[in-house]
Amino acid sequence: MSITSIAVLGAGHGGFAAAADLGRRGFSVRLHARNPDRLAPIRAQGGIQARGIVEGLVPVDLLTSDVAEAVRGADLIMLVVPSVAHETYAQALAPLLDGSQPVFVNPGHTGGGLHFVHELRRAGYRGPVKTCETVTLTYITRLEGPATVNIYSYTKRLRFAALPGRDRGALYALMKPLYPEIIEASSVLETALANINAVFHSPGMIMNAGWIQHTGGNFLFYREGITDAVGRVTSAVDAERMAVAEALGVPAVSFLQLFHDAGLTTAEARDSGDISRACIESAPNKTIKSPGTLDHRYVHEDVGYGLVPMAALGRVAGVPTPTMDALIQLAGLSLGIDYWRDGLTLEKLGLAGKSAAELLALVETGT
C-alpha cells in the first residue's frame, strides 16, 4: 500500500501546515474543520497561502466540516488536533472506521494514541485499529492569518511509534515517504515520555503567569520567558520524566538532546546543560510570542494532558514526581480546574489498574 490521499482532521496551525505541505508535494488532501467558518477564508482565497519552507498558494482538494466526507476513501486519516480533542474525534470516527485506514495521531504528545483508541472502544468501535503517532507535531509552524500559515521547518529526528506495537515496522515504512525525519521508537510509552512540550511549556506558563496576564503575552515566550529560573525548574521536571521512563524500562534521553535532535537549538547549547540557553538559541522559535492568556493549550494540553499522565505513570512505576505535581496543582489553582480529575488520567488512557508489566504488554498487542 502507498498513500496518495490524506484526510487532515483539524484546521489549526498543524492542520494548515500539513494541508499546504502535503498538497504542494502532490498528495490529494481533504481538510476538515469542526467549524465551517475556519474554511471560508481558504475557499475565498482559492487555497492556503504558505510561507517558509513551503511558498505560495496551495489549493486544497476538499474543504469540509463533515468528518464522514473527509475520510471516505482516504488512504490515511491524520488527526492534527490538540490532545483535548481526541475524544471528540474518536466519537465521530467510531461509526466510520473498518480497520483498513491507518490513523496517524500527529502529534500524540503524552499517550494520545492510547487515549484515542480507548475512546474509540468506549464509543462502540470493536474492529481492528491501526494507529501511529509522533511525539510532537511534524512541523514548527504558526498561522499568520485566517488562510495563511508560516512553516518554519520540519521537526527533525521525530520519534514515531504505533499501537499496537507489532504494527510499528509496517506503519513506519508507510509514513516515511511523508515525513522522512521520523525515527522509530520502541513503543507509544517511549513517545509518551518524550513529550518535551509538557516539560518546558508547563513551567514556562505557570512561572510567567503574571507577565502573561499583565502584557497579554507581549513577549517572546522562548527567548525571554524561559529564564535561568524557569530552566532550572524545567530541568527538575525532565529528571522526573526520565526516572519514570527508566523505572518502566522505556528508553529515554534528556530534554536538551531531544530539543537539539528536533532541530530546535544549537549543539553548543545542548552541551552546555543549560535549558534557558537552549531556548534562547532556538532559531525556529525565535519570533514566537507568548500566549496572551493562561486559558491556552500550553496549560490545558501540556499540563492536563502532558504532566498529568506522566505523573500517573510515575505512580504506576513507583517514582515520585514532586515538581510535576506542584506544577499541576498550581495550574489548577490558577485556572480553577482540577487537572487531576479533568486531565488525561490512567482511566482515560485505558490503563487503570495495570501494573508496569501489563502496560508494556498492552502497548505491544493493543489489548
N, C-alpha and C positions, 0 to 999 in steps of 0.2 A: 504493500500500500504506500502511496505517496500523497502528500497533501497539496491540493490546488485551491480548495475553497475553505474559508475560515469564518466562523461566526464569532465576532468580537462582542462580548456582552459587557457593557459598561462604557459610558461616554464621558469619562473624566480625563485626567492627564494621560494615564496609561492607555486607555481605550483609543483616544485620538492618536497617540503616538503609534500604537500597533496598527491602526487602520491606515495611517499615512505611510508608514514604513513598509508594511506588507503589500499594500496596494501599489506603491511605487515599484516594488520588486516583482510584480506580476501576478500576485495571488488575487483570487476573487474574494473580496471582503464584504461581509454583511455586518453593519454596525448597529447594535441595539442600545437604546436608552430607555429607561423606565419612564422618563418624562419626555414626551414628544417635542417640547419646546427646546430641548437641547439640540435637536436635529435640524430645526428650522433654519438656523443660520448657515449650516452646511448645504442644505438644499438651495438656499438663495444664492450662495456663492458658487455652487457647482462642484463642491468638494472641500477638503480640508487644506488650508494653507499651511505648509510646513516650512520650518526654518531649522537651521543647524545641520546635522548630518544628512537630513533629507530636505531638499529645497523644492519649492514650487507648489502649485495647486494639484492635489491628488484627488481624483474622483473616487467615490465610494459606490460600489455596485448596488448595494441595498441599504437604505436607512429605514429603520423600523422600531416601533415601540412594542411590537408583538414578538414575544420570545419564540413561539412556535414557527413563525415566518422566518426568523433569523436562523434557527438551527436546522430547518428542514433541508435535508440533503447535503449539509455541510460535512466536509471531511474531518473537521476539528472544531470543537467548541472551546473557545478561550475565555475564561472568566477573569476579567480585568477590573476588579472592584475592590473596595476596602473589605477587610475581613468581616466587618459588621453586616455586610450584605450577602454573605454566603448562604445564610439560612433562607433568605427570600428567594434567591436564585435556585436553590435546591428544591424548594417547594414548586417553583414554576417548571423546572425541568423534569421532575419526577414522573409525570404522566407522558413525557415526550421521548424519553430515552429507551433504547432497546439493547444497549451494551455494545453497539457497533461503532459508536463515535467516541473517541477519547476526549476527555475533558481536561484541559490544561488550566490549572489554577495559577494565575500569573498576576500577583505573587501569592504564595502560600503563607508567608510570614510564619507565625508560630502555630502549627497544627491546622492550617487551612484545609488541606486535603482530607485530613481525618474528620474535621468538623463538617465539611461539605458532604462526605459520604454518609456520616451519621445522620445528617439532616435528610438526605435522600431516603434513607431507610425509614426514618420517622414519618416521612411524607408518603410512605407506602410503596416505594420502588423496591422490587425484590430481584431484579435481574442482575447480570454481571456488570461490573463497573471497571472502567479503565481510566484512572486519573493519574495525573502527574503534576508536579509543581516546581517552581523555582522559589528560593527563599525570599527574594525581593524582586521588584519589578525589573523587567528586561531592559528598561530604558531609564536614563536620567533625563527627566523631561518636565516641562511645565506648560500649561495653557497660557497663551498671551492674548487671547480674545475669544469670542464665542465660537469661532471657527478656525482659530489659528493655534498651532502648537509648535513649541521650540523643543526639538530633540537634541539635547546637548551631546549625548553619547549613548552607546550601548553599555550596559553593565557588564564588566569583564569577569571572567572566571566565575560564573554564576552557578552555584550548586543546584543540582537538579535531582529529584527523586520521584518515585512512583508508588502508588498504592493500588493494588498490592505490590510489594517489593519485587515479587518474582517477574513482574512485567517491566522492570526498570530498563533492561537492555533493549527490548523492542521499542519502548516508547522513547528512549534516548535516541535511538537511530532515526526514529520518525521526526523528532523535534530538532535534531542537529542542523538540518538544512535551513530551518527557520532562524535558529539562533546558534550560530557556530561557537559562541563564547561559553555555552553551558558545559559543565563538567559533572560527572556522575558522583552523587553522594550515596552513602551506604543505605539510607532509609529516610522516610519522612520525619523520623525523630532527629536525624542529623540536620536536616534543613530547618526543622522547628527550632532547634537550639543554636542556629546560626543567624538568627534574626537580629541584625545589627541596628535596625531602626528602633526596636524596643529598647535596646541597650543604651543608645545615646539620645534619642528623641525624648524619652521619658524624663530623665534628669534635666535635659535642656529646657523642656517646657515648665516643669514644676519649679525649678530653681530660678527661672526668669519670669515667673508669673507676674510680679509687679511691673516689670519693664514692658511685658506684653500688653498688660491692661492699660498702662499709662500712655504708651505710644501707639496703641493699635497695631503693634507688630512692625513698627517703622525702624527696624534694624536688621542687619544681616545675621540670620539665625546661626549659621555655622561659623562664620568668620568672627562675629562679635559676641554671639551668645554662648558659645562653648568655651568659656574661660578656663583658667587652670583649676579653679574650684569645681566647676562643673565636670571637667575632665577627670578629676580625682574620684568623684562620685561615680562617674561612668565606668572608671576602671574597677571600682568595687563591684558594680553590677556585673561587669564582664567576668570577674573572678568567680562570682557565684554561678553564673551561666556555665562556665567551663567545668566547675566542680560537679554540677548536676549531670552534665554530659559524661564526665569521667565515671561517675557512680553508676550510670546506666550502661556503660560500655559503648558509648557513642562517640565517634571521632569528633574532635573539636579543635579549632585554632583560635587565636586571640582576635579580639576586635580589630586591633591595628593591622594584623595580617589580612583579615577579611576585607577591611576598608581599602587596603592597598591592592589586594587581588582584584577588587571590583573596579579598579582604575580611579579611585576617589582621592588618593593622596600620593605623596612622593615617597620614594624608598627611604630618604633621609628622615622624614617624619616618622615612618614606621619604625625605623631602627632606633629612634630617639626614645621610644617608650612613652611619648607624650601625646595623649589623645587630643588635647587642646591644639597643639601644633599641627597634628594631622588634619584637623578640621580647618584651621587657618590656611593650610597649604592644599586644600581640596579645590582644584581648579573647576571641576564640573559644578560644584556647589557655591562658587564664589559670589554669585549675584543673587542668590535665593534669600528673600526676606523671611522674617518670622511670620508664622500665622498671626492674625490680628486678634485672636481670642483663644482662650483655653478650650472653648467648645469646638474642638477640632480633632481630626483623625490622629494627629500626633499624640493626643491623650486618649481619646476613646479607643482607637485601634492599638496604639503602641503600648499603652498601659493595660487597658481592659482585655485586649486580645493578643497582647505580647507578653508583658510581665506576668499577668495572672496565670496563664498556662505554664510558663516557665517555673514560677514558684510552686505551682501544683505538682509539676513533675519532680521538683525538688523534694516535696513531701513523700512522693512515692519512692524516691531514691534514698530518703533519709538524710538529705542535705539541707541545712538551714540556709535561708535566703533573706537575711535581715535587711539588707539595703533595698532589695526589690520590694519587700513587704512594706517598708517605710514609704517608698515612692507610691505604691498602690494606695496606701492609707491616705497620704497627703493629697493625691489626685482626687480621691473620692471625696475628701472633706472640701476641697477647693470647688468642686462642681456639684456637690450634693448627690453623688451617685455611689452606690455600693458596688464597686467593681468586683469585689469578692463574690457577690451574688450574680451581678449582671454581666460580668466579663465572660471570657471563654474558659469555663470550668471543665474539670475532668468529665462531668456528666455530659456536657455539650460536645465533648470530643469523643464520647462513647468509650471512655477509659475508666470510668468509676469502678472502684473495687479491684482493679487489675494490679498485679504485682509487677515488679520490674521485668521479670522473665516473661510474663504474659504480654506485656507491652511489646517487647521485641518480637514475639511470635506473631502478634496481631498485625504489626506493620508489614510483615513478610507475606502473610496469607490474605490479609484484608478481612479476616473474620475472627 
